[in-house]
């Protein structure tokens, strides 16, 4: 399946593993296709650099590089105006549209409450792994 992951899924996979890491492993094994944008990569890096996470620059750079290697980079041509209540989340919807994905996997309440956008299902990691 074709998927987009929001930043909190990547952060959870990086620090705690569990189901978020299982989703990334599915991408590495080519079970799923991951789509990403430069804007999403920037957000992941910014979050990982927050002092509360105590992540080293070398680790972060390696993680970002790894994502770039396993993901399909897309360049959205459309800006979503009436997507998420939190307009900063629209970058995930734009990526999903550009990649013509099946699922947007998220832990963000603003995205999850939408449930779907233009036939793209918006689900939690757990829901995704049960499909």
C-alpha positions as CSV (number, residue, x, y, z in Angstrom):
1,X,0.0,0.0,0.0
2,X,1.0,3.6,-0.5
3,X,1.3,5.6,2.7
4,X,2.3,9.0,4.2
5,X,3.4,9.1,7.8
6,X,3.2,12.2,10.0
7,X,6.2,13.4,12.0
8,X,5.0,12.0,15.3
9,X,5.1,8.5,13.7
10,X,8.7,9.0,12.7
11,X,9.6,10.4,16.1
12,X,8.0,7.4,17.9
13,X,9.8,5.0,15.6
14,X,13.1,6.7,16.2
15,X,12.9,6.8,20.0
16,X,10.5,4.0,21.1
17,X,10.1,1.5,18.3
18,X,6.8,-0.5,18.7
19,X,4.1,-0.2,16.1
20,X,5.5,2.9,14.4
21,X,8.8,1.1,13.8
22,X,6.9,-1.9,12.5
23,X,5.4,0.4,9.8
24,X,8.8,1.7,8.8
25,X,10.1,-1.9,8.6
26,X,7.2,-2.7,6.2
27,X,8.5,0.1,4.0
28,X,12.1,-1.2,4.2
29,X,10.8,-4.6,3.2
30,X,9.0,-3.0,0.3
31,X,5.6,-4.2,1.6
32,X,4.4,-0.6,1.6
33,X,5.5,2.5,-0.4
34,X,6.3,5.6,1.7
35,X,5.8,9.1,0.3
36,X,7.4,12.2,1.7
37,X,8.0,15.9,1.0
38,X,10.9,18.1,1.9
39,X,8.6,20.1,4.2
40,X,7.9,16.9,6.2
41,X,11.6,16.0,6.4
42,X,12.3,19.5,7.8
43,X,9.6,19.1,10.5
44,X,11.0,15.7,11.5
45,X,14.5,17.1,11.9
46,X,13.3,20.2,13.8
47,X,11.4,18.1,16.2
48,X,14.3,15.7,16.7
49,X,16.6,18.6,17.4
50,X,14.5,19.8,20.4
51,X,16.5,19.7,23.6
52,X,14.0,17.4,25.4
53,X,14.8,14.6,23.1
54,X,18.6,14.6,23.6
55,X,19.2,13.3,20.1
56,X,22.7,13.7,18.6
57,X,23.1,15.5,15.3
58,X,24.9,12.5,13.7
59,X,22.0,10.2,14.7
60,X,19.4,12.6,13.4
61,X,21.2,13.1,10.1
62,X,21.5,9.4,9.7
63,X,17.8,8.9,10.4
64,X,16.8,11.7,7.9
65,X,19.1,10.2,5.3
66,X,17.5,6.8,5.9
67,X,14.1,8.2,5.4
68,X,15.2,9.8,2.1
69,X,16.5,6.5,0.9
70,X,13.3,4.5,1.6
71,X,10.7,7.1,0.7
72,X,9.4,8.4,-2.6
73,X,9.9,12.2,-2.7
74,X,7.0,14.1,-4.0
75,X,6.5,17.8,-4.8
76,X,2.9,18.8,-4.2
77,X,1.4,21.1,-6.8
78,X,-1.6,22.0,-4.8
79,X,-2.0,23.8,-1.5
80,X,-4.9,22.4,0.6
81,X,-7.0,25.2,2.1
82,X,-9.9,23.4,3.8
83,X,-8.2,20.3,5.2
84,X,-7.2,20.0,8.8
85,X,-8.3,22.4,11.6
86,X,-4.6,22.7,12.3
87,X,-3.4,24.3,9.0
88,X,0.2,23.1,9.7
89,X,-1.0,19.5,9.2
90,X,-2.1,20.2,5.6
91,X,1.4,19.4,4.4
92,X,0.6,15.7,5.1
93,X,-2.6,15.9,3.1
94,X,-0.8,17.6,0.2
95,X,1.9,14.9,0.3
96,X,-0.8,12.2,0.3
97,X,-2.6,13.8,-2.7
98,X,0.7,14.2,-4.6
99,X,1.6,10.6,-4.0
100,X,-1.9,9.3,-4.7
101,X,-1.6,7.3,-1.5
102,X,-4.1,4.9,0.1
103,X,-3.5,5.9,3.8
104,X,-2.2,8.8,5.8
105,X,-1.0,7.3,9.1
106,X,-1.1,9.7,12.0
107,X,-1.2,10.2,15.8
108,X,-2.5,13.7,15.3
109,X,-6.0,14.4,16.6
110,X,-6.7,17.1,14.0
111,X,-5.9,14.7,11.1
112,X,-7.5,11.6,12.7
113,X,-10.8,13.4,13.3
114,X,-11.1,13.9,9.5
115,X,-11.0,10.1,8.9
116,X,-10.7,10.6,5.2
117,X,-9.7,13.2,2.6
118,X,-10.5,12.7,-1.1
119,X,-10.7,8.9,-0.6
120,X,-7.4,8.9,1.4
121,X,-8.1,7.1,4.6
122,X,-6.6,8.8,7.7
123,X,-5.8,6.2,10.4
124,X,-3.7,5.5,13.5
125,X,-0.7,3.2,13.4
126,X,-2.6,0.5,15.1
127,X,-5.6,0.7,12.7
128,X,-3.2,0.7,9.8
129,X,-1.4,-2.5,10.9
130,X,-4.8,-4.2,11.4
131,X,-5.8,-3.6,7.8
